[in-house]
Amino acid sequence: MTIKNKFRFTIFVFLILLITFFLIWFFLRLILKKDLPLNLSNAKPAIICEDDVKLYYDKDEFLVLSKYDLISIVHDNFLSNTYTISFAGRSGEIPKSCAKYYQFHTFEKHSLMVDVSEFNMRDNFENSGDFALFVLNHGINYVYIRLGGRGYGEKGNFYRDACADDYIAICDFLKIPYGFYFLDEALNEEEVIEEVDFVKSFLAEHPAKMNVLPLAIDLEFQEGEGRADGIWDERTDLLQSLIQKFNEDNIHCILYTNAKIGNDYLSELDCDFWVARYPQNGIIPNSTFAEFINFEQAMMVSNYVLDNHHQIKAQLDTGKEFINPYSGDFLDKIIGWQFSADGATEDGIHEAIDLSIVKNAYFKKYLP
C-alpha cells in the first residue's frame, strides 16, 4: 500500500469512527431523554424568569413555560448554553437565560439581606415568584420574613403575617436561607411567656427547611403611641427574659431595633444586634462591615454634638470630660445594619424595600 493510499485509509477509518461515535451519542441521548427517568437527587431548584419559554420534550412536542414557574435543573450543558430541566413530569432543554437559581454571593466586604412582610407583597411584588427574582437578581444572600407580632395598641392582640407562608414556600424551594422576625410589645412577664408560646406555635406549624437564621425580635418605637413606648427600664429586663426563654428552647435570638434606642437603652442586653439607621438612602455602603460601623459611630457622635452643643459646652467649661455616647459594648454587638428603607436606586434596586448589610462570618455559620 502506497503512502497516499495509507493516508486515505486512515482518513476513511477516522470518519467511520467519528460517524459511529456520533450515532451512538445521538441514540443514547434519545433513549435517556425519552425512556429513562431523570435523576433529580442532585437537581438544582430554579425559577423561570421570562414568559413563553418553550420546553421541547420530543421532536415536535413542547410545553410553554410561564414566568415564575418552578423547575429543576438536571444538567448544565456548557457547549449549547442550555439547561436540561424537569418540569411537570417532562424534561428537555431551555436557554440558560430563561432560568435563575440561588447562588451565595461572596462579597469581601459584607453580605446583603432583605426583610419582608405582607406589605411588600402588596406594594413591591406581584407574587412570591416576583419576590424570588428580586432576591436572585440583586445578589441578596439572606432573607428575614415577618411571622407576626403583638399589636402596639392597648389590647396588644397577636397577629400573623398574611404572606409568611408564600415567602416560606418559595425560599424553601429555591433554598434561600432565611429567618423570622417577630414584633415584641410585652408589658410584663406574663406577656413575655405569651410571646414565646406564640412564636413556638408558629415554628411548630412551619418546620421549614431553610429557616436557619436566628429569630429576630423586632423592637419598634411607635412615636410614643405604642403600649410599651414608655417603659424602657422595665422593657430591657423583659427583653432579657424573652431572649433567655427562647435560648432555653434552643431558639437563638438577635434583636432588631433603631440604632439610637439600642445604644441608649439596650446596650447591656446579652444578645447580638441588627440595627436600623439610614445614613444615605439609595446607596449600598462601599466599605467593610467594620469600616461602616466605625464611620457610622463618627457620624452619630457628630450628630449628637450638633444636637447637644450647648449642654456639651457647659460641661467642658466646668472641666468635665466629654463622654462619647456611642462607644463600647453596643457597637461590638452589631452584626447587621439596615441602611435603607427605600431600596438602593443608585445601585439598581428600585423597589422601596428594607435593605441591610450583615457580617459575613456571623451569618455564614448558620448555613447548612
N, C-alpha and C positions, 0 to 999 in steps of 0.2 A: 504494500500500500504506500503510495507516494505521500509526501508531507502534505500536499494540498488535499488529498483525499482524507488523510487522518484529521486535518483541521475541520473539514466538512462533517466528518463523522462525529467529532467531538461536539460541534455546534448542534447537530441533529439530536444527539443524546441529551444535551443540556436542555434543548427546547422540549423534548419529550418529558424529561423530569419536571421541568417548570410547569408544563400543562397538567401533568399528573398531580403535582402538589396543589395547583390552583383548584382542580376539580375536587380533590379530597377536602380542601378547606371550604369550598363552596357548599358541598353536600353536608359536611359536618355542621356548618352554620345553619343550614335549613333544618336539619334534624334537631339541633339544640334549640332553635327558635320555636319549632312547632310541636315537638313531641316531649321534650324533657322539661320537667318543672324547674323553674329558676331557683337557685339557692339564695334566699332572702336573708339568711342569718347575718351576713355582713353588709347588707344593703344600707345605703345612706339615705335617710329621710330627707325629702326636699319638697319644694312648692313651685308650682308653675307661675311664672311672672309675666306672661303675655297671654293675650286672647287668641283663640282659634289655632292652637298648636296641633298639628296632625301627627298622630301616633300610628304608623303603619305596622300592623301586626301580621300582615300577609301581603302578598304582592300587590293586590288591588284593594285590600280592605284596611280601613283605618278608623280610629276613634278621633274625635275632635276634643282636645283638652281645653279647659277654660282657665282663665287666670284664677289663682288661689286653689286650684286642685292640688291635693296632696299625693305625692308619688314616692316611689322608692327607686333610687339609682343603684342599679345592679352592677354596672360596669362603666368605666371611663374609657371611651375609645379615642385615644390620643390622635391617631392618624386621621380619622374622619371628623374630629372635633365634635363628637356627639356623645350622648349618654345612652346606654341601654337601660331602659326603665321598666318598671312594673306598675300597672295601674288597672284596677277593676278586673283582675284576672288575665289581663293581656300584657304582652311585652313587646317592645320594639325600640327603635332609636328616635331620639329627638335632638335638635341642635342644643349645644350646651348653653347658649344664650337664653334659652327658654325656661331654665330652672335655676333656683337658688337653694343653697343649703347652709346650715350654720357652720361657721368656722371661728375658732377662737383667734382673735386678733392680738398679736403680740406687739404691744407698744412698749418701748423702753421707758416712757415717761409715766404712763398711767393707763387705766382702762376706762372705757365709757360705760355708764349704766343709765338705765331709764326706769322711771317708776310710773305705773299706770293704774287707772281706775275706770269705772263706768263713764265718767265724764270725758275721758279721752276717746272712748268708743263713740260717744255722741258728737264730739267736737273735732276730732282729728282723723279718725279711721272709719272706713266703710264697714269693715268687719274684722274678725280676728286674722284673716289672711292678709289684709292690708297692713295691720299692725306688724305681723311677722315679716313682711317685706321691708317695712321701715327699719326693723332691727337688723335684718340681714344686709340691707343696702348701706347702712351707715356705720358699720364696724362696731356695733354695740355688743359687749361681752356678757352683760348681766341685766336681769330684769327684776324689778320688785312689783308685786301685784297686791293691790289692796284687798284684803279678805273681808274687811268691815271695821266696825268700831263701836264705841259708845257715843251717843249723841251728846253735844255740848250744852243742850238745853237743860232746864231744871229737872226733867224726868230722867235724863240720861239713859234713854232706851237703846238697846243694841240694834244694829243693822248689819246686813251683809251686802257686799258689793254685788250689784246685779250682773256684772260681766266677768266676775272672777273665774267662773267655770270655763268661759270662752278662752280667756288668756291661758289658763292652766292647760287646756286641751291642746292648743297649738304649740305651746312651749314644750310640753311633754313629747308631742310627735316629732318636732324638729330638734329635740334635745338641746334646748336653750336653757342654761342654768338660771334658776330664779329663786326668789324667796318671797315671803309675805310680809306686809306691814299692816299694823293694827293701831287704830287711834284710841289713845287712853284718855279717860276723863274721870277716873276713880276719885271719890272724895273720902273714902275710909277703907279700912282693912276688909270689911265685908264685900265692898265693891271690887276690891283687888281680886279676891277669890272668885267673884263672878266673872271678871275679865279673863282670868286664867282658864276657867271652865269653858267659857265661850270660845276661846282660841283653840283649846284642846279638842273640843267637839268638832270644830271646823276641820282641823287637821286629821282627825279620825275619819271623817267623811271624805277626805281628799288625800288618799295615800299616793300622792303624786310622785312620779319617777324622778323628775328633775328639780324638785323642791329641795335644794341642797344648801342654800344660803341661810344665814342666821335670821331669826324672826326680828323684824324691826318694830320697836314700839314707837309710835308716832306721837310726839308731844307738841301740840299746836297751841299758840296763844291766840285766843279768839277776840282780840281787841277789847278785852275787858268784859265781854259778854258771855264767855264760857263759864260753866259751872265750877271749874277748877282754876280759873284765872287768878283768884285772889288768895290762894293758899300755898304759896311757893315753899315755905318752910316745911309744912306738912307733906306737900306733894313730893318733895325729894325723898322723904322716908318711905312714902307709899310706893314710889317708883322702885326704890331699892328692894322693897318687899316683893313687888311684882317680878322683878328680874330674878330674885332668889328663888321664887316659887317656880318659875319657868326652868331655871337651871336644875332644880331638884327633879324635874321631869325630863331632863336631858334635852331641853329646848334652849339652844344657845341664843342669846339676845344681843342686839345692838340698839342704841337709842338715836332716833332721828329728832332733831329739833333745830330751832333758829340758833345761829352761832352766838349771838349776844345772850340769849336766855341760857344756853348751855354754859357759857362762861360765868354768868352772874349767879346762877342758882344751882347748877347740876354738876359742877366740875368734880365734886367729891364722890360721885356715884362710881361704883365698881363695875364699869362697862366701857365698851368702845362706842364712839360717837360718829354718826353720819349727820353732818350739819348743813344748814342752808344759809347761804348769803350770796347775793347776786352782784358781784363787783362790776362786771361788764357784760351784760347780756348780749348774746349774738355771736360770741366768740368762744371756741373751745380753748381752754388755757394751754399755752405752748410752753409748758415747764414740767419738771418732775413734780410728783405729789409733794415732796418735802419742800421744794423751792416755792411751790404755790402757797403752801401753808405759811412759810416764812414771810412771803410777800403780803399775804392777807393779814398776818399779825401786824406788820408795819402799817398797813392801811387802816386797820381797826384802831390801832393806837393813835394814829394821826387824826382820825375822825373823833376819837374820844377827847383828844386835846382840844380840837376845834370847838366841840360842844361844851367843854367844861373849862375853857381857858381862864375865866375869871376865878373860879374856885382853885384851880391849879396854881395860878399866880399868887393867890393869897397864901396858899400852903408854902410855896417856895419862899415868899417874903418873910415868913416866920421861921425859916430854916428847916422846914420839913422836907424830906426826900420824896421825889416823885416816884410812885409805885406803879409799875406797868400793870394795867388791869388785864392784859391779855398775854399771860405767860404761864409757865408751869405745867402741871399735870394735864390740864384740859387739852391743850394743843397736841400733846403727846398721844392722847387717846383718840384723836380724829383719824378715821380710816376711810371716810367718804366725804365728799364736798359737793353739794348740789349748787352748781354755779349758775344755773339758768332755769327759769320757769317758762321760757318762750323759745325753746329750741336754740339753734345756733345758725342764724341766717347767713352769716359771713362764711360759714363752713359748709353750706349746702343743706342744713337741716332747717327746713322752713316751717315744720309743724310746731305750733305753740305748745311745747311739752317740757316736762321737767327732765333736766339732764344733770348727771353727776360725773365727776371723776373719782376713781377709787384707787386705793393702794393695791397694786398687782399682787404683791406677796401675801397680803392678808386674805384676799378673796380666792386666789388660786388654790389655797389649801383646802377649800371646801369642794372643789371639783371632783367628780367621780373618776 
